[in-house]
Amino acid sequence: MDAKEIEIMSQWFDLCYTTKIDLESATTMGKEIADAYSSPQRSYHTLEHIDHCLSVLDRVPVAIEKEIELRFAIWFHDFIYEPKSESNENESAQIAYRWLSNLKICDSKHVQNLILSTANYLEPAKDQLSYQVLHDIDLAILASQQDLYLEYQKGIRQEYEHLSDEQFFFGRGQFLTSLLKLNPIFSIQAFEHQWEEKARQNISNELKKIEKVVNLVPPIEK
């Protein structure tokens, strides 16, 4: 690991220390987490994504009843990430549930359900604050500044390199168009006020680029 990754992983050990997880268990799972998020098929869903999520969580302006569970959910929510698979969230949730249940640290079922909720952000978040916070945290990248948003776009395209341009941009366009139909995109009022306008601007700009690309390539054969 490089210095940045070591710094990010220090937050994992802080969480384990706070929840009284023994050092051996924390170290073993910490290595698995670091290896998982450093796997070669990842360009965006890396440890830096986890770091960004945790930094946003630290800025949430209200108290969160299930904050410990939320922090574990952030660490595990992309533990399994295979762009060709549709079971990533379910597999990640199972791993988190089993590990936390064995240690009897927190509400492992809630952690599992939080991770499962990340499978579809085109549905409104549940009424519970922890679900709403995770929803907004994972979508916070949509409201980032231009250079970071471009890096996000590039990373997502690299992760789906197995798809042709026609396939990728068709699916990406559908997803972004559906996001714009959400009203609002973000669940927490403070984040809506802070991020909504920028996120819609970024999404609209990306859709314009996609439209130009689509016009340059032949249609997908059915």
VEXSE-918009 format. One record per atom (N, C-alpha, C): residue number from 1; x, y, z. Coordinates in Angstrom, 2 decimals. Example, Ala and Ser with C-alpha at 12.3 -4.5 7.8 and 13.67 -1.06 7.14 Angstrom:
% VEXSE-918009
R  seq     east    north       up
R    1    13.19    -5.69     7.80
R    1    12.30    -4.50     7.80
R    1    13.20    -3.30     7.80
R    2    12.85    -2.25     7.08
R    2    13.67    -1.06     7.14
R    2    12.90     0.03     7.87
***
This chain:
% VEXSE-918009
R  seq     east    north       up
R    1     0.84    -1.20     0.00
R    1     0.00     0.00     0.00
R    1     0.88     1.25     0.00
R    2     0.39     2.28    -0.69
R    2     1.12     3.54    -0.65
R    2     0.70     4.34     0.58
R    3     1.30     5.51     0.76
R    3     1.06     6.30     1.96
R    3    -0.41     6.72     2.09
R    4    -1.02     7.06     0.95
R    4    -2.43     7.47     0.97
R    4    -3.33     6.34     1.41
R    5    -3.07     5.14     0.90
R    5    -3.90     3.98     1.26
R    5    -3.71     3.62     2.73
R    6    -2.49     3.74     3.22
R    6    -2.23     3.49     4.65
R    6    -3.01     4.49     5.51
R    7    -3.03     5.73     5.08
R    7    -3.78     6.77     5.80
R    7    -5.27     6.45     5.81
R    8    -5.79     5.99     4.68
R    8    -7.22     5.64     4.60
R    8    -7.51     4.45     5.51
R    9    -6.67     3.43     5.47
R    9    -6.90     2.23     6.28
R    9    -6.78     2.50     7.77
R   10    -6.10     3.57     8.15
R   10    -6.02     3.92     9.57
R   10    -7.41     4.19    10.13
R   11    -8.32     4.65     9.27
R   11    -9.69     4.90     9.71
R   11   -10.43     3.59    10.01
R   12   -10.06     2.52     9.30
R   12   -10.62     1.21     9.59
R   12   -10.20     0.75    10.98
R   13    -8.94     0.91    11.30
R   13    -8.46     0.48    12.59
R   13    -9.01     1.37    13.72
R   14    -9.24     2.63    13.43
R   14    -9.88     3.51    14.42
R   14   -11.29     2.99    14.73
R   15   -12.02     2.60    13.69
R   15   -13.38     2.09    13.87
R   15   -13.36     0.78    14.66
R   16   -12.43    -0.10    14.32
R   16   -12.32    -1.37    15.03
R   16   -11.94    -1.16    16.50
R   17   -11.05    -0.21    16.75
R   17   -10.66     0.10    18.12
R   17   -11.85     0.64    18.91
R   18   -12.61     1.54    18.29
R   18   -13.78     2.13    18.94
R   18   -14.81     1.07    19.29
R   19   -14.95     0.08    18.45
R   19   -15.95    -0.97    18.68
R   19   -15.37    -2.20    19.37
R   20   -14.14    -2.06    19.88
R   20   -13.48    -3.10    20.69
R   20   -13.28    -4.42    19.93
R   21   -13.01    -4.32    18.65
R   21   -12.65    -5.50    17.86
R   21   -11.18    -5.81    18.11
R   22   -10.87    -7.07    18.38
R   22    -9.49    -7.43    18.68
R   22    -8.59    -7.17    17.47
R   23    -7.33    -6.92    17.74
R   23    -6.38    -6.50    16.71
R   23    -6.21    -7.55    15.61
R   24    -6.21    -8.82    15.99
R   24    -6.03    -9.87    14.99
R   24    -7.18    -9.87    13.98
R   25    -8.42    -9.80    14.50
R   25    -9.59    -9.78    13.61
R   25    -9.59    -8.53    12.74
R   26    -9.26    -7.39    13.36
R   26    -9.24    -6.13    12.62
R   26    -8.19    -6.16    11.52
R   27    -7.03    -6.74    11.81
R   27    -5.94    -6.78    10.84
R   27    -6.26    -7.73     9.69
R   28    -6.80    -8.89    10.03
R   28    -7.14    -9.88     8.99
R   28    -8.18    -9.32     8.02
R   29    -9.26    -8.77     8.57
R   29   -10.29    -8.22     7.69
R   29    -9.79    -6.95     7.00
R   30    -8.97    -6.18     7.68
R   30    -8.42    -4.97     7.08
R   30    -7.61    -5.29     5.84
R   31    -6.83    -6.37     5.89
R   31    -6.06    -6.79     4.72
R   31    -6.99    -7.22     3.59
R   32    -8.07    -7.95     3.93
R   32    -9.02    -8.38     2.91
R   32    -9.69    -7.17     2.25
R   33   -10.03    -6.18     3.07
R   33   -10.66    -4.97     2.54
R   33    -9.69    -4.23     1.61
R   34    -8.45    -4.04     2.07
R   34    -7.46    -3.33     1.26
R   34    -7.21    -4.05    -0.06
R   35    -7.12    -5.39    -0.01
R   35    -6.91    -6.17    -1.23
R   35    -8.10    -6.06    -2.16
R   36    -9.31    -6.12    -1.59
R   36   -10.53    -6.06    -2.41
R   36   -10.63    -4.74    -3.15
R   37   -10.42    -3.64    -2.44
R   37   -10.57    -2.32    -3.05
R   37    -9.38    -1.93    -3.94
R   38    -8.35    -2.74    -3.92
R   38    -7.19    -2.49    -4.79
R   38    -7.15    -3.46    -5.97
R   39    -8.21    -4.24    -6.16
R   39    -8.23    -5.23    -7.24
R   39    -8.19    -4.54    -8.60
R   40    -7.64    -5.20    -9.60
R   40    -7.33    -4.54   -10.88
R   40    -8.55    -4.08   -11.68
R   41    -9.74    -4.64   -11.43
R   41   -10.91    -4.23   -12.21
R   41   -11.51    -2.91   -11.72
R   42   -10.91    -2.32   -10.70
R   42   -11.46    -1.09   -10.11
R   42   -10.67     0.13   -10.57
R   43   -11.42     1.16   -10.94
R   43   -10.81     2.45   -11.25
R   43   -11.44     3.56   -10.42
R   44   -12.73     3.40   -10.13
R   44   -13.43     4.38    -9.28
R   44   -13.76     3.81    -7.90
R   45   -14.22     2.56    -7.85
R   45   -14.64     1.96    -6.58
R   45   -13.44     1.43    -5.80
R   46   -12.59     2.35    -5.41
R   46   -11.33     2.03    -4.74
R   46   -11.37     2.53    -3.29
R   47   -10.24     2.41    -2.60
R   47   -10.15     2.94    -1.24
R   47   -10.39     4.45    -1.21
R   48   -10.06     5.14    -2.28
R   48   -10.31     6.58    -2.31
R   48   -11.80     6.88    -2.30
R   49   -12.60     6.00    -2.90
R   49   -14.06     6.15    -2.82
R   49   -14.53     5.99    -1.38
R   50   -13.98     5.01    -0.67
R   50   -14.33     4.82     0.74
R   50   -13.94     6.04     1.55
R   51   -12.75     6.55     1.30
R   51   -12.27     7.73     2.00
R   51   -13.19     8.93     1.77
R   52   -13.64     9.09     0.52
R   52   -14.54    10.19     0.19
R   52   -15.86    10.02     0.94
R   53   -16.39     8.81     0.95
R   53   -17.65     8.55     1.66
R   53   -17.52     8.87     3.15
R   54   -16.42     8.45     3.76
R   54   -16.23     8.70     5.19
R   54   -16.07    10.19     5.48
R   55   -15.41    10.89     4.59
R   55   -15.23    12.34     4.79
R   55   -16.57    13.06     4.70
R   56   -17.45    12.59     3.81
R   56   -18.79    13.19     3.72
R   56   -19.59    12.86     4.98
R   57   -19.49    11.63     5.44
R   57   -20.19    11.23     6.67
R   57   -19.80    12.13     7.83
R   58   -18.54    12.47     7.92
R   58   -18.07    13.31     9.02
R   58   -18.64    14.73     8.95
R   59   -19.22    15.08     7.79
R   59   -19.79    16.42     7.64
R   59   -21.33    16.43     7.74
R   60   -21.92    15.28     8.03
R   60   -23.37    15.23     8.17
R   60   -23.79    16.10     9.35
R   61   -24.69    17.05     9.14
R   61   -24.98    18.06    10.17
R   61   -25.95    17.61    11.26
R   62   -26.34    16.32    11.27
R   62   -27.27    15.83    12.30
R   62   -26.71    14.56    12.92
R   63   -27.17    14.27    14.14
R   63   -26.74    13.04    14.81
R   63   -27.40    11.84    14.15
R   64   -26.65    10.76    14.00
R   64   -27.15     9.55    13.36
R   64   -27.21     8.43    14.40
R   65   -28.39     7.89    14.60
R   65   -28.59     6.89    15.64
R   65   -27.76     5.63    15.39
R   66   -27.66     5.22    14.14
R   66   -26.94     4.00    13.79
R   66   -25.62     4.33    13.09
R   67   -24.85     5.24    13.65
R   67   -23.64     5.69    12.97
R   67   -22.60     4.59    12.84
R   68   -22.41     3.78    13.88
R   68   -21.43     2.70    13.82
R   68   -21.80     1.73    12.69
R   69   -23.07     1.37    12.63
R   69   -23.52     0.48    11.56
R   69   -23.30     1.11    10.19
R   70   -23.54     2.40    10.11
R   70   -23.35     3.12     8.85
R   70   -21.89     3.12     8.43
R   71   -21.00     3.30     9.38
R   71   -19.56     3.29     9.05
R   71   -19.11     1.91     8.55
R   72   -19.59     0.86     9.19
R   72   -19.25    -0.48     8.69
R   72   -19.85    -0.71     7.31
R   73   -21.06    -0.21     7.09
R   73   -21.70    -0.37     5.77
R   73   -20.89     0.31     4.68
R   74   -20.34     1.47     4.99
R   74   -19.51     2.18     4.01
R   74   -18.28     1.34     3.66
R   75   -17.64     0.78     4.66
R   75   -16.43     0.00     4.40
R   75   -16.72    -1.26     3.56
R   76   -17.89    -1.87     3.79
R   76   -18.17    -3.13     3.13
R   76   -19.03    -3.00     1.87
R   77   -19.59    -1.82     1.58
R   77   -20.65    -1.77     0.56
R   77   -20.18    -2.10    -0.85
R   78   -18.90    -1.92    -1.14
R   78   -18.34    -2.31    -2.45
R   78   -17.24    -3.36    -2.28
R   79   -17.31    -4.12    -1.20
R   79   -16.28    -5.14    -0.94
R   79   -16.18    -6.09    -2.13
R   80   -17.30    -6.56    -2.62
R   80   -17.35    -7.33    -3.85
R   80   -17.74    -6.38    -4.97
R   81   -16.91    -6.27    -5.98
R   81   -17.23    -5.39    -7.10
R   81   -16.74    -6.01    -8.40
R   82   -17.66    -6.60    -9.10
R   82   -17.39    -7.18   -10.42
R   82   -18.39    -6.55   -11.38
R   83   -17.93    -5.66   -12.27
R   83   -18.84    -4.93   -13.15
R   83   -19.79    -5.81   -13.97
R   84   -19.40    -7.07   -14.23
R   84   -20.26    -7.95   -15.02
R   84   -21.34    -8.63   -14.18
R   85   -21.24    -8.49   -12.85
R   85   -22.15    -9.20   -11.95
R   85   -23.31    -8.31   -11.49
R   86   -24.44    -8.95   -11.19
R   86   -25.58    -8.23   -10.62
R   86   -25.79    -8.58    -9.15
R   87   -24.83    -9.28    -8.55
R   87   -24.98    -9.71    -7.15
R   87   -23.94    -9.10    -6.22
R   88   -23.28    -8.04    -6.66
R   88   -22.21    -7.44    -5.85
R   88   -22.69    -7.02    -4.47
R   89   -23.80    -6.29    -4.43
R   89   -24.29    -5.77    -3.14
R   89   -24.71    -6.91    -2.22
R   90   -25.37    -7.91    -2.78
R   90   -25.81    -9.04    -1.97
R   90   -24.62    -9.79    -1.38
R   91   -23.60   -10.02    -2.19
R   91   -22.42   -10.73    -1.71
R   91   -21.67    -9.90    -0.67
R   92   -21.54    -8.61    -0.92
R   92   -20.86    -7.73     0.04
R   92   -21.62    -7.69     1.37
R   93   -22.94    -7.62     1.28
R   93   -23.78    -7.57     2.49
R   93   -23.64    -8.85     3.30
R   94   -23.56    -9.98     2.61
R   94   -23.41   -11.27     3.30
R   94   -22.09   -11.36     4.04
R   95   -21.03   -10.87     3.41
R   95   -19.70   -10.89     4.05
R   95   -19.71   -10.02     5.31
R   96   -20.25    -8.84     5.20
R   96   -20.32    -7.94     6.36
R   96   -21.15    -8.55     7.47
R   97   -22.29    -9.10     7.11
R   97   -23.20    -9.68     8.11
R   97   -22.53   -10.83     8.86
R   98   -21.90   -11.74     8.14
R   98   -21.26   -12.89     8.78
R   98   -20.14   -12.45     9.71
R   99   -19.29   -11.52     9.23
R   99   -18.14   -11.10    10.03
R   99   -18.59   -10.38    11.30
R  100   -19.51    -9.46    11.16
R  100   -19.97    -8.69    12.32
R  100   -20.81    -9.54    13.27
R  101   -21.57   -10.48    12.73
R  101   -22.37   -11.37    13.58
R  101   -21.47   -12.24    14.45
R  102   -20.41   -12.75    13.85
R  102   -19.47   -13.59    14.61
R  102   -18.82   -12.81    15.75
R  103   -18.56   -11.54    15.51
R  103   -17.91   -10.71    16.53
R  103   -18.90   -10.10    17.52
R  104   -20.20   -10.12    17.15
R  104   -21.26    -9.55    18.01
R  104   -20.93    -8.11    18.40
R  105   -20.59    -7.30    17.38
R  105   -20.14    -5.93    17.62
R  105   -21.29    -4.93    17.59
R  106   -22.17    -5.06    16.62
R  106   -23.22    -4.07    16.43
R  106   -24.42    -4.76    15.78
R  107   -25.35    -3.99    15.29
R  107   -26.53    -4.53    14.62
R  107   -26.13    -4.96    13.20
R  108   -25.65    -6.19    13.10
R  108   -25.13    -6.67    11.82
R  108   -26.22    -6.77    10.76
R  109   -27.45    -7.02    11.18
R  109   -28.55    -7.10    10.21
R  109   -28.81    -5.73     9.58
R  110   -28.67    -4.68    10.37
R  110   -28.87    -3.34     9.84
R  110   -27.76    -2.99     8.85
R  111   -26.55    -3.40     9.15
R  111   -25.44    -3.19     8.22
R  111   -25.73    -3.90     6.91
R  112   -26.18    -5.13     7.00
R  112   -26.53    -5.89     5.81
R  112   -27.59    -5.18     4.98
R  113   -28.64    -4.71     5.64
R  113   -29.73    -4.03     4.92
R  113   -29.28    -2.71     4.31
R  114   -28.40    -2.01     5.00
R  114   -27.86    -0.76     4.45
R  114   -27.12    -1.04     3.14
R  115   -26.27    -2.06     3.15
R  115   -25.51    -2.39     1.94
R  115   -26.44    -2.81     0.82
R  116   -27.45    -3.60     1.13
R  116   -28.41    -4.03     0.11
R  116   -29.13    -2.84    -0.52
R  117   -29.32    -1.78     0.26
R  117   -30.03    -0.61    -0.25
R  117   -29.24     0.14    -1.31
R  118   -27.94    -0.12    -1.40
R  118   -27.11     0.58    -2.39
R  118   -27.23    -0.04    -3.78
R  119   -28.01    -1.11    -3.90
R  119   -28.14    -1.78    -5.20
R  119   -28.96    -0.96    -6.19
R  120   -29.80    -0.07    -5.70
R  120   -30.66     0.70    -6.60
R  120   -30.88     2.11    -6.07
R  121   -30.20     3.07    -6.66
R  121   -30.35     4.46    -6.23
R  121   -31.40     5.21    -7.05
R  122   -32.11     4.49    -7.89
R  122   -33.19     5.13    -8.64
R  122   -34.51     5.05    -7.87
R  123   -34.48     4.37    -6.73
R  123   -35.62     4.34    -5.82
R  123   -35.33     5.27    -4.65
R  124   -36.35     5.96    -4.11
R  124   -36.13     6.84    -2.96
R  124   -35.56     6.06    -1.78
R  125   -34.70     6.69    -1.00
R  125   -34.13     6.04     0.18
R  125   -35.22     5.80     1.22
R  126   -35.04     4.79     2.05
R  126   -35.99     4.53     3.13
R  126   -36.05     5.73     4.07
R  127   -37.09     5.76     4.88
R  127   -37.31     6.91     5.75
R  127   -36.25     7.03     6.85
R  128   -35.63     5.93     7.24
R  128   -34.64     5.97     8.31
R  128   -33.42     6.79     7.88
R  129   -32.91     7.58     8.81
R  129   -31.82     8.50     8.50
R  129   -30.58     7.80     8.01
R  130   -30.25     6.66     8.58
R  130   -29.02     5.97     8.17
R  130   -29.08     5.57     6.70
R  131   -30.24     5.15     6.21
R  131   -30.39     4.82     4.79
R  131   -30.25     6.06     3.93
R  132   -30.85     7.16     4.37
R  132   -30.80     8.41     3.61
R  132   -29.38     8.95     3.53
R  133   -28.66     8.85     4.63
R  133   -27.28     9.33     4.65
R  133   -26.41     8.51     3.71
R  134   -26.53     7.18     3.76
R  134   -25.73     6.33     2.87
R  134   -26.08     6.61     1.41
R  135   -27.35     6.78     1.13
R  135   -27.82     7.12    -0.22
R  135   -27.11     8.38    -0.72
R  136   -27.13     9.42     0.09
R  136   -26.55    10.70    -0.33
R  136   -25.03    10.65    -0.40
R  137   -24.42     9.95     0.54
R  137   -22.96     9.83     0.56
R  137   -22.45     9.16    -0.71
R  138   -23.11     8.08    -1.11
R  138   -22.64     7.33    -2.27
R  138   -22.88     8.08    -3.58
R  139   -23.82     9.03    -3.56
R  139   -24.10     9.83    -4.75
R  139   -23.43    11.20    -4.71
R  140   -22.69    11.49    -3.64
R  140   -22.09    12.81    -3.48
R  140   -21.14    13.16    -4.62
R  141   -20.53    12.15    -5.23
R  141   -19.60    12.39    -6.34
R  141   -20.29    13.13    -7.49
R  142   -21.59    12.97    -7.62
R  142   -22.33    13.64    -8.71
R  142   -22.26    15.15    -8.60
R  143   -22.03    15.64    -7.39
R  143   -22.00    17.09    -7.17
R  143   -20.58    17.62    -7.02
R  144   -19.60    16.85    -7.45
R  144   -18.20    17.27    -7.30
R  144   -17.81    18.31    -8.33
R  145   -16.66    18.92    -8.10
R  145   -16.15    19.90    -9.05
R  145   -15.75    19.21   -10.35
R  146   -15.61    20.00   -11.41
R  146   -15.49    19.46   -12.75
R  146   -14.35    18.46   -12.91
R  147   -13.16    18.77   -12.38
R  147   -12.02    17.88   -12.56
R  147   -12.26    16.53   -11.88
R  148   -12.86    16.56   -10.68
R  148   -13.13    15.31    -9.97
R  148   -14.24    14.53   -10.66
R  149   -15.25    15.24   -11.17
R  149   -16.34    14.58   -11.86
R  149   -15.82    13.90   -13.14
R  150   -14.90    14.55   -13.84
R  150   -14.33    13.95   -15.05
R  150   -13.54    12.69   -14.70
R  151   -12.84    12.70   -13.57
R  151   -12.11    11.51   -13.12
R  151   -13.08    10.39   -12.79
R  152   -14.21    10.75   -12.19
R  152   -15.26     9.78   -11.89
R  152   -15.80     9.16   -13.18
R  153   -16.11     9.99   -14.18
R  153   -16.59     9.49   -15.46
R  153   -15.57     8.53   -16.08
R  154   -14.32     8.94   -16.06
R  154   -13.26     8.12   -16.65
R  154   -13.15     6.79   -15.92
R  155   -13.23     6.83   -14.59
R  155   -13.12     5.61   -13.79
R  155   -14.25     4.64   -14.06
R  156   -15.46     5.13   -14.15
R  156   -16.61     4.27   -14.43
R  156   -16.47     3.63   -15.82
R  157   -16.05     4.42   -16.80
R  157   -15.89     3.86   -18.15
R  157   -14.83     2.76   -18.15
R  158   -13.74     2.95   -17.42
R  158   -12.69     1.95   -17.36
R  158   -13.19     0.66   -16.69
R  159   -14.03     0.81   -15.68
R  159   -14.55    -0.37   -15.00
R  159   -15.50    -1.18   -15.90
R  160   -16.09    -0.52   -16.86
R  160   -17.00    -1.20   -17.80
R  160   -16.36    -1.33   -19.18
R  161   -15.06    -1.55   -19.18
R  161   -14.35    -1.63   -20.46
R  161   -14.75    -2.86   -21.27
R  162   -15.41    -3.82   -20.61
R  162   -15.87    -5.01   -21.33
R  162   -17.06    -4.68   -22.24
R  163   -17.68    -3.52   -22.06
R  163   -18.79    -3.10   -22.89
R  163   -18.29    -2.24   -24.06
R  164   -18.92    -2.37   -25.19
R  164   -18.61    -1.49   -26.31
R  164   -19.09    -0.07   -25.97
R  165   -18.62     0.92   -26.74
R  165   -19.09     2.28   -26.52
R  165   -20.61     2.36   -26.67
R  166   -21.14     1.66   -27.66
R  166   -22.58     1.69   -27.88
R  166   -23.33     1.18   -26.65
R  167   -22.88     0.04   -26.12
R  167   -23.54    -0.56   -24.96
R  167   -23.38     0.31   -23.72
R  168   -22.15     0.78   -23.50
R  168   -21.90     1.55   -22.28
R  168   -22.69     2.85   -22.28
R  169   -22.57     3.63   -23.32
R  169   -23.20     4.95   -23.32
R  169   -24.73     4.87   -23.37
R  170   -25.26     3.81   -23.96
R  170   -26.71     3.61   -23.93
R  170   -27.18     3.40   -22.49
R  171   -26.52     2.48   -21.77
R  171   -26.89     2.21   -20.38
R  171   -26.61     3.38   -19.46
R  172   -25.48     4.01   -19.66
R  172   -25.12     5.17   -18.83
R  172   -26.12     6.30   -19.03
R  173   -26.51     6.53   -20.26
R  173   -27.48     7.57   -20.55
R  173   -28.82     7.30   -19.90
R  174   -29.26     6.05   -19.92
R  174   -30.52     5.69   -19.28
R  174   -30.46     5.94   -17.78
R  175   -29.34     5.54   -17.17
R  175   -29.18     5.72   -15.72
R  175   -29.20     7.20   -15.34
R  176   -28.44     8.02   -16.05
R  176   -28.36     9.44   -15.73
R  176   -29.70    10.14   -15.97
R  177   -30.39     9.77   -17.03
R  177   -31.70    10.36   -17.31
R  177   -32.68    10.02   -16.19
R  178   -32.61     8.79   -15.68
R  178   -33.48     8.39   -14.57
R  178   -33.14     9.16   -13.29
R  179   -31.84     9.42   -13.08
R  179   -31.45    10.21   -11.91
R  179   -32.06    11.61   -11.96
R  180   -32.05    12.21   -13.15
R  180   -32.60    13.56   -13.28
R  180   -34.09    13.60   -13.00
R  181   -34.77    12.47   -13.15
R  181   -36.20    12.42   -12.88
R  181   -36.52    12.37   -11.39
R  182   -35.50    12.04   -10.58
R  182   -35.71    12.05    -9.14
R  182   -35.88    13.48    -8.65
R  183   -36.78    13.69    -7.74
R  183   -37.02    15.04    -7.25
R  183   -37.27    15.02    -5.73
R  184   -36.20    15.27    -4.96
R  184   -34.83    15.60    -5.37
R  184   -33.97    14.35    -5.55
R  185   -32.72    14.56    -5.99
R  185   -31.77    13.45    -6.07
R  185   -31.33    13.05    -4.67
R  186   -31.07    14.03    -3.82
R  186   -30.55    13.78    -2.48
R  186   -31.66    13.77    -1.44
R  187   -31.50    12.92    -0.44
R  187   -32.57    12.67     0.53
R  187   -32.57    13.65     1.70
R  188   -31.37    14.05     2.13
R  188   -31.25    14.93     3.30
R  188   -31.30    16.38     2.84
R  189   -32.11    17.15     3.50
R  189   -32.35    18.53     3.06
R  189   -31.06    19.34     2.97
R  190   -30.18    19.17     3.94
R  190   -28.92    19.94     3.94
R  190   -28.09    19.60     2.71
R  191   -28.03    18.33     2.34
R  191   -27.29    17.93     1.15
R  191   -28.00    18.36    -0.11
R  192   -29.32    18.32    -0.11
R  192   -30.07    18.79    -1.27
R  192   -29.74    20.25    -1.55
R  193   -29.74    21.07    -0.52
R  193   -29.44    22.49    -0.69
R  193   -28.01    22.70    -1.17
R  194   -27.12    21.86    -0.69
R  194   -25.69    22.02    -0.99
R  194   -25.31    21.45    -2.35
R  195   -25.93    20.35    -2.76
R  195   -25.44    19.58    -3.90
R  195   -26.37    19.48    -5.09
R  196   -27.68    19.68    -4.89
R  196   -28.64    19.35    -5.94
R  196   -28.35    20.06    -7.26
R  197   -28.16    21.36    -7.20
R  197   -27.96    22.13    -8.43
R  197   -26.70    21.69    -9.17
R  198   -25.61    21.50    -8.43
R  198   -24.35    21.10    -9.06
R  198   -24.46    19.70    -9.66
R  199   -25.13    18.80    -8.96
R  199   -25.28    17.44    -9.47
R  199   -26.07    17.43   -10.77
R  200   -27.16    18.19   -10.81
R  200   -27.97    18.23   -12.03
R  200   -27.19    18.86   -13.19
R  201   -26.38    19.83   -12.89
R  201   -25.54    20.45   -13.92
R  201   -24.54    19.44   -14.47
R  202   -23.86    18.71   -13.57
R  202   -22.88    17.70   -14.00
R  202   -23.54    16.61   -14.83
R  203   -24.68    16.13   -14.38
R  203   -25.38    15.05   -15.09
R  203   -25.82    15.53   -16.47
R  204   -26.36    16.73   -16.53
R  204   -26.82    17.28   -17.81
R  204   -25.66    17.44   -18.78
R  205   -24.52    17.90   -18.28
R  205   -23.34    18.06   -19.14
R  205   -22.85    16.71   -19.66
R  206   -22.88    15.70   -18.79
R  206   -22.44    14.37   -19.23
R  206   -23.40    13.81   -20.27
R  207   -24.71    14.03   -20.09
R  207   -25.68    13.55   -21.06
R  207   -25.49    14.20   -22.43
R  208   -25.11    15.46   -22.44
R  208   -24.84    16.14   -23.71
R  208   -23.65    15.50   -24.41
R  209   -22.62    15.14   -23.64
R  209   -21.45    14.47   -24.22
R  209   -21.83    13.10   -24.76
R  210   -22.66    12.39   -23.99
R  210   -23.09    11.06   -24.41
R  210   -23.88    11.15   -25.71
R  211   -24.73    12.15   -25.82
R  211   -25.52    12.34   -27.03
R  211   -24.62    12.53   -28.25
R  212   -23.54    13.30   -28.08
R  212   -22.60    13.51   -29.17
R  212   -21.92    12.21   -29.56
R  213   -21.54    11.42   -28.56
R  213   -20.87    10.15   -28.82
R  213   -21.82     9.19   -29.54
R  214   -23.05     9.12   -29.04
R  214   -24.04     8.20   -29.62
R  214   -24.29     8.55   -31.08
R  215   -24.26     9.82   -31.40
R  215   -24.50    10.24   -32.78
R  215   -23.35     9.89   -33.72
R  216   -22.21     9.53   -33.13
R  216   -21.04     9.20   -33.93
R  216   -20.88     7.70   -34.16
R  217   -21.64     6.91   -33.40
R  217   -21.49     5.46   -33.53
R  217   -22.78     4.86   -34.08
R  218   -22.69     3.72   -34.73
R  218   -23.89     3.09   -35.28
R  218   -24.77     2.56   -34.15
R  219   -26.08     2.43   -34.40
R  219   -27.00     1.94   -33.36
R  219   -26.70     0.50   -33.00
R  220   -27.10     0.13   -31.76
R  220   -26.90    -1.24   -31.29
R  220   -27.84    -2.16   -32.05
R  221   -27.29    -3.28   -32.55
R  221   -28.12    -4.24   -33.24
R  221   -28.92    -5.05   -32.24
R  222   -30.20    -5.23   -32.50
R  222   -31.04    -6.03   -31.60
R  222   -30.98    -7.51   -31.97
***
